[in-house]
Amino acid sequence: MSILASLKRLVAGSQPTPVDLLYAAVVAEARRPDWYVDGGVPDTLDGRFDMVALILSLLLLRLEEVTGGNVRHPAAQLSADLTDRFIADMEGNLREDGISDQAVPRHLGHMVAALGGRMGAYRMARGDAAAMAEALNRNLYRGADVPVAATAHVVDATRRLSGRLAATSFARLSTGIMEPAN
């Protein structure tokens, strides 16, 4: 379901699910202007996709930590539901952009593969600023020449977001809240 569909459901009186709330928080975080202004992320369809993939990856990695490898842990289901929500949103965006019905599955396959690849890269780079900068240069900036200060901004912001997610209990995440309790 796209963000627009979620908003329509909300206006119609349906209560958003925790997955809707978490995904909306991911998108809101990805749309923060500082990523694009101070971080030099291209304000394009690809740049916005890459930001959603970055933020969603960080959240999914946090949920992965919670599961401790237990696929029956409720965090594993939440992770699967968030991934499904991402796919539904991307499908809605593709259709809104006029992509044909026959081409949508191929595009979705590429997007899901990109999310998985980014998760792997960001998982390996966590805790190492240089490795994260390298992963961001490959995946977020797609090899473009970006000022060091811009990359440093995104590395630092990513570190802070990861810290906030680590401080957020699974109980809060499972209710749709992506911030630690005050």
C-alpha positions as CSV (number, residue, x, y, z in Angstrom):
1,M,0.0,0.0,0.0
2,S,1.4,3.4,-0.9
3,I,1.7,6.3,1.4
4,L,-1.2,7.9,-0.4
5,A,-3.3,4.8,0.2
6,S,-2.3,4.8,3.9
7,L,-3.4,8.5,4.2
8,K,-6.7,7.7,2.4
9,R,-7.3,4.9,4.9
10,L,-6.5,7.2,7.8
11,V,-8.9,9.8,6.5
12,A,-11.5,7.2,6.0
13,G,-11.3,6.4,9.7
14,S,-9.2,3.2,9.7
15,Q,-6.6,3.1,12.3
16,P,-3.0,2.8,11.0
17,T,-1.2,-0.4,11.9
18,P,2.1,-0.4,13.7
19,V,3.7,-1.3,10.3
20,D,2.0,1.7,8.7
21,L,3.3,3.9,11.5
22,L,6.8,2.6,11.3
23,Y,7.0,2.8,7.5
24,A,5.6,6.3,7.6
25,A,8.4,7.2,10.1
26,V,11.0,5.6,7.8
27,V,9.7,7.7,4.9
28,A,9.5,10.9,7.0
29,E,13.1,10.3,8.2
30,A,14.2,9.7,4.6
31,R,12.6,13.0,3.5
32,R,14.4,15.2,6.0
33,P,15.9,18.1,4.1
34,D,19.3,17.8,5.8
35,W,20.0,14.5,4.0
36,Y,19.8,16.3,0.7
37,V,21.1,19.7,1.6
38,D,23.9,18.9,4.0
39,G,24.4,15.3,3.0
40,G,24.5,15.9,-0.7
41,V,22.0,13.1,-1.5
42,P,20.6,13.7,-4.9
43,D,17.0,15.0,-4.7
44,T,15.8,12.6,-7.4
45,L,13.6,9.5,-7.6
46,D,16.8,7.4,-7.2
47,G,18.1,9.5,-4.4
48,R,14.8,9.4,-2.5
49,F,14.6,5.6,-3.1
50,D,18.2,5.2,-1.8
51,M,17.3,7.2,1.4
52,V,14.2,5.1,2.1
53,A,16.4,2.0,1.5
54,L,19.1,3.4,3.9
55,I,16.6,4.2,6.7
56,L,14.6,1.0,6.3
57,S,17.8,-1.0,6.3
58,L,18.8,0.5,9.6
59,L,15.4,-0.3,11.1
60,L,15.5,-3.9,9.7
61,L,19.0,-4.3,11.1
62,R,17.7,-3.2,14.5
63,L,14.9,-5.7,14.3
64,E,17.4,-8.4,13.2
65,E,19.4,-7.7,16.4
66,V,16.2,-8.1,18.4
67,T,15.5,-11.5,17.0
68,G,18.9,-12.9,17.9
69,G,18.5,-15.2,14.9
70,N,15.2,-16.6,16.1
71,V,12.9,-16.5,13.1
72,R,9.9,-17.1,15.3
73,H,10.5,-13.9,17.3
74,P,7.8,-11.3,16.7
75,A,10.5,-8.9,15.5
76,A,11.1,-11.3,12.5
77,Q,7.4,-11.0,11.6
78,L,7.6,-7.2,12.0
79,S,10.6,-7.1,9.7
80,A,8.8,-9.2,7.1
81,D,5.7,-7.0,7.3
82,L,7.8,-3.8,6.9
83,T,9.5,-5.4,3.9
84,D,6.1,-6.2,2.4
85,R,5.0,-2.6,3.1
86,F,8.1,-1.3,1.3
87,I,7.3,-3.5,-1.7
88,A,3.7,-2.4,-1.7
89,D,4.8,1.3,-1.6
90,M,7.3,0.8,-4.3
91,E,4.7,-1.0,-6.5
92,G,2.3,1.9,-6.0
93,N,5.0,4.4,-6.9
94,L,5.9,2.5,-10.0
95,R,2.3,2.4,-11.1
96,E,1.9,6.1,-10.4
97,D,4.9,6.7,-12.6
98,G,3.2,4.9,-15.4
99,I,5.3,1.7,-15.4
100,S,3.4,-1.0,-17.3
101,D,1.9,-4.0,-15.5
102,Q,4.3,-6.3,-17.3
103,A,7.4,-4.3,-16.2
104,V,6.4,-3.8,-12.5
105,P,7.5,-7.2,-11.2
106,R,11.0,-6.8,-12.9
107,H,11.4,-3.3,-11.3
108,L,10.2,-4.6,-7.9
109,G,12.7,-7.4,-8.1
110,H,15.5,-4.9,-8.7
111,M,14.3,-2.7,-5.8
112,V,14.1,-5.6,-3.4
113,A,17.5,-6.9,-4.4
114,A,18.9,-3.3,-3.9
115,L,17.4,-3.2,-0.4
116,G,18.9,-6.6,0.4
117,G,22.3,-5.5,-1.0
118,R,22.3,-2.3,1.0
119,M,21.3,-4.1,4.2
120,G,24.3,-6.3,3.7
121,A,26.6,-3.4,3.0
122,Y,25.3,-1.4,6.0
123,R,25.4,-4.4,8.3
124,M,29.1,-4.9,7.5
125,A,29.9,-1.2,7.9
126,R,28.2,-0.6,11.2
127,G,30.5,0.9,13.8
128,D,33.2,1.7,11.3
129,A,32.9,5.3,9.9
130,A,35.3,4.7,7.0
131,A,33.5,1.5,6.0
132,M,30.1,3.2,6.2
133,A,31.4,6.1,4.1
134,E,32.5,3.6,1.5
135,A,29.2,1.8,1.6
136,L,27.3,5.1,1.2
137,N,29.5,6.1,-1.7
138,R,28.6,2.9,-3.5
139,N,25.0,2.6,-2.5
140,L,23.6,6.1,-1.7
141,Y,25.7,8.3,-3.9
142,R,26.2,5.6,-6.6
143,G,29.8,6.5,-7.1
144,A,29.2,10.2,-7.7
145,D,31.9,12.6,-6.6
146,V,30.5,13.9,-3.3
147,P,32.2,16.4,-1.0
148,V,33.8,14.7,2.0
149,A,31.8,16.9,4.3
150,A,28.5,15.7,2.8
151,T,29.5,12.1,3.3
152,A,30.6,12.8,6.8
153,H,27.3,14.4,7.5
154,V,25.4,11.3,6.4
155,V,27.8,8.9,8.2
156,D,27.2,10.9,11.4
157,A,23.5,11.2,11.0
158,T,23.3,7.4,10.2
159,R,25.3,6.7,13.4
160,R,22.9,8.9,15.4
161,L,19.9,7.2,13.9
162,S,21.3,3.8,14.6
163,G,21.9,4.8,18.2
164,R,18.3,6.0,18.5
165,L,17.0,2.8,17.1
166,A,19.2,0.7,19.4
167,A,17.8,2.7,22.4
168,T,14.2,2.0,21.2
169,S,12.8,-1.1,22.8
170,F,11.1,-3.7,20.7
171,A,7.9,-3.0,22.7
172,R,7.9,0.6,21.3
173,L,8.9,-0.5,17.8
174,S,6.1,-3.1,17.8
175,T,3.6,-0.3,18.5
176,G,4.9,1.7,15.5
177,I,7.2,4.1,17.4
178,M,10.7,4.5,16.0
179,E,12.0,6.7,18.9
180,P,13.3,5.7,22.3
181,A,11.1,6.6,25.3
182,N,12.0,9.8,27.0
